[in-house]
Amino acid sequence: MTERAFIQAAIREDIGDGDHSSNSAIPASEQGKMQLIVKETGVLAGLRWAQMVFEEVDPKLKAVYLLSDGAPVNPGEIAFTV
């Protein structure tokens, strides 16, 4: 299985036909911003996979990475914004 096929399968399993609560409360045209906020001390990993997921979900998403894979992290730090 390719990385892209794996991501597509994971998205299908996780999202299915959508988040009905969000779909009914937030207009499809609405735009927002999110942050990945670190919750525990550790080492950051998986940013390449995160970027592949963003590209699969919506190629127009813009991710700004504030930390890199392998960086030591502490609670409250922001790893990236989308």
Backbone bond lengths (Angstrom), bond angles and torsions (degrees), N, CA, C in turn:
res aa  C-N    CA-C-N  psi(-1)  N-CA   C-N-CA  omega(-1)  CA-C   N-CA-C  phi
1 M - - - 1.452 - - 1.535 107.80 -
2 T 1.321 116.08 133.48 1.460 120.09 177.70 1.529 110.35 -74.68
3 E 1.330 116.24 163.68 1.466 120.28 177.40 1.530 109.88 -59.25
4 R 1.332 116.65 -43.49 1.464 120.50 -178.64 1.527 110.89 -63.85
5 A 1.322 117.72 -43.22 1.464 120.89 178.35 1.528 110.71 -62.50
6 F 1.331 116.24 -39.05 1.456 120.78 177.77 1.530 110.58 -61.73
7 I 1.336 116.08 -46.71 1.465 120.69 179.78 1.520 110.52 -63.64
8 Q 1.310 118.25 -43.14 1.467 121.38 178.76 1.527 110.73 -60.38
9 A 1.328 117.03 -42.85 1.467 120.61 179.02 1.526 110.87 -64.95
10 A 1.323 117.06 -41.45 1.467 120.79 179.92 1.528 110.76 -64.95
11 I 1.324 116.95 -40.81 1.464 120.75 178.64 1.527 109.82 -64.53
12 R 1.325 116.82 -44.88 1.481 119.97 178.27 1.525 111.02 -58.29
13 E 1.326 116.52 -43.61 1.464 120.73 -179.21 1.524 111.33 -67.71
14 D 1.323 116.60 -42.32 1.461 120.93 -175.05 1.526 112.64 -76.30
15 I 1.320 116.85 -44.58 1.461 120.95 -174.23 1.524 112.29 -93.19
16 G 1.321 116.55 -33.88 1.462 119.06 -177.80 1.516 110.29 58.44
17 D 1.327 117.12 -126.43 1.468 119.94 -179.46 1.519 111.75 -94.45
18 G 1.325 117.48 15.96 1.457 121.25 172.79 1.507 113.40 115.34
19 D 1.307 114.63 170.65 1.459 122.72 176.43 1.521 106.43 -93.55
20 H 1.320 116.54 101.65 1.468 121.48 -172.64 1.525 112.57 -62.43
21 S 1.314 118.10 -36.30 1.473 120.56 177.97 1.519 110.82 -63.65
22 S 1.329 116.29 -49.27 1.462 120.12 179.54 1.525 110.95 -64.83
23 N 1.328 116.17 -42.93 1.469 119.65 -178.82 1.521 112.08 -61.28
24 S 1.314 117.82 -32.80 1.457 119.97 -178.40 1.529 112.24 -84.93
25 A 1.328 117.52 -19.49 1.466 120.59 -175.15 1.525 114.17 -104.79
26 I 1.325 117.14 -23.25 1.463 120.74 -175.15 1.524 108.74 -119.25
27 P 1.329 118.07 121.07 1.465 120.39 178.71 1.531 111.12 -59.61
28 A 1.328 116.50 143.62 1.466 121.16 -179.25 1.523 112.01 -60.02
29 S 1.335 117.42 -25.70 1.461 120.91 -178.42 1.538 112.90 -82.37
30 E 1.327 116.40 -8.68 1.472 120.69 -177.22 1.528 110.38 -69.77
31 Q 1.319 116.09 141.61 1.458 121.43 176.66 1.519 108.67 -119.11
32 G 1.304 116.32 149.25 1.449 120.70 179.66 1.508 110.76 -146.78
33 K 1.307 115.28 -171.41 1.451 122.47 -179.48 1.520 107.68 -137.91
34 M 1.315 116.52 143.88 1.457 120.19 176.54 1.511 109.50 -131.34
35 Q 1.331 114.65 160.24 1.456 121.62 177.11 1.519 108.56 -130.79
36 L 1.302 115.96 143.66 1.456 120.04 169.13 1.522 106.09 -94.73
37 I 1.332 115.70 108.80 1.459 121.66 -178.75 1.527 108.23 -101.10
38 V 1.323 116.14 125.93 1.467 122.51 -178.66 1.529 108.62 -67.02
39 K 1.337 116.06 134.60 1.463 121.10 -179.44 1.519 113.48 -104.89
40 E 1.335 117.00 -22.89 1.466 120.07 -177.47 1.525 110.37 -138.14
41 T 1.308 116.47 155.88 1.460 121.70 173.95 1.524 108.16 -65.10
42 G 1.330 116.35 138.51 1.455 119.46 179.38 1.510 111.61 175.88
43 V 1.331 115.03 -153.75 1.458 123.11 178.85 1.521 107.15 -126.55
44 L 1.324 116.67 128.78 1.462 121.62 -177.37 1.523 110.73 -73.07
45 A 1.319 116.27 136.29 1.459 121.60 177.76 1.524 109.16 -150.25
46 G 1.326 116.30 152.27 1.453 121.36 172.41 1.519 116.25 99.42
47 L 1.319 118.26 11.84 1.464 119.57 -177.47 1.527 112.27 -65.53
48 R 1.306 118.24 -35.25 1.476 120.70 177.67 1.524 110.02 -61.98
49 W 1.336 116.36 -40.71 1.462 120.42 178.22 1.522 110.57 -67.28
50 A 1.317 117.14 -40.79 1.460 120.59 177.67 1.520 109.95 -58.66
51 Q 1.330 117.75 -45.44 1.462 121.06 -179.98 1.528 110.87 -62.00
52 M 1.323 117.69 -40.21 1.465 120.28 178.58 1.529 110.92 -63.82
53 V 1.330 117.44 -37.90 1.468 121.02 177.45 1.525 109.75 -65.38
54 F 1.333 117.87 -46.16 1.462 120.81 179.27 1.524 110.56 -57.59
55 E 1.334 116.70 -44.69 1.462 120.70 -179.35 1.522 111.53 -64.19
56 E 1.318 117.03 -35.39 1.465 121.03 179.43 1.525 110.91 -71.46
57 V 1.321 117.28 -41.93 1.464 121.73 -178.01 1.523 110.62 -69.65
58 D 1.333 116.86 -46.89 1.460 121.11 -179.36 1.521 108.66 -160.83
59 P 1.328 117.51 105.50 1.473 120.44 -177.65 1.531 113.91 -59.65
60 K 1.330 117.95 -15.19 1.467 120.76 179.46 1.529 112.67 -84.16
61 L 1.332 118.14 -8.52 1.460 120.21 178.89 1.528 109.90 -62.53
62 K 1.313 115.17 140.75 1.468 121.12 179.37 1.522 108.52 -114.53
63 A 1.319 115.95 115.46 1.460 120.82 177.93 1.529 109.05 -102.51
64 V 1.323 116.01 137.24 1.463 122.24 175.54 1.526 106.60 -118.97
65 Y 1.319 116.02 112.92 1.458 121.56 -177.05 1.522 109.67 -89.86
66 L 1.306 115.87 120.95 1.459 122.04 -179.00 1.522 111.76 -96.03
67 L 1.318 116.16 -19.06 1.470 123.00 177.93 1.522 107.74 -130.76
68 S 1.316 117.21 166.89 1.461 122.68 -179.14 1.521 110.67 -117.76
69 D 1.334 115.64 156.44 1.460 119.63 172.15 1.524 108.42 -53.69
70 G 1.308 115.83 137.95 1.458 121.39 179.43 1.518 113.64 91.41
71 A 1.343 116.32 -7.81 1.468 119.19 -179.39 1.525 110.08 -74.91
72 P 1.322 117.77 137.14 1.462 119.84 171.59 1.534 107.88 -68.45
73 V 1.334 116.15 139.55 1.467 120.58 -177.37 1.520 110.79 -129.77
74 N 1.323 113.89 154.95 1.462 121.75 179.18 1.524 109.09 -131.33
75 P 1.331 116.77 155.36 1.459 120.17 -179.69 1.537 111.95 -53.49
76 G 1.330 114.61 136.94 1.448 121.44 178.69 1.512 114.85 94.99
77 E 1.329 117.59 -17.14 1.458 119.04 177.50 1.523 110.26 -70.73
78 I 1.317 116.44 150.68 1.462 121.75 178.08 1.517 107.72 -103.87
79 A 1.326 116.56 120.69 1.473 121.33 -178.05 1.522 111.02 -81.10
80 F 1.333 116.88 -41.36 1.460 120.94 178.01 1.515 110.68 -162.51
81 T 1.328 114.85 164.57 1.468 121.76 173.32 1.520 107.39 -123.62
82 V 1.316 115.71 153.85 1.472 122.08 177.04 1.497 107.71 -134.66
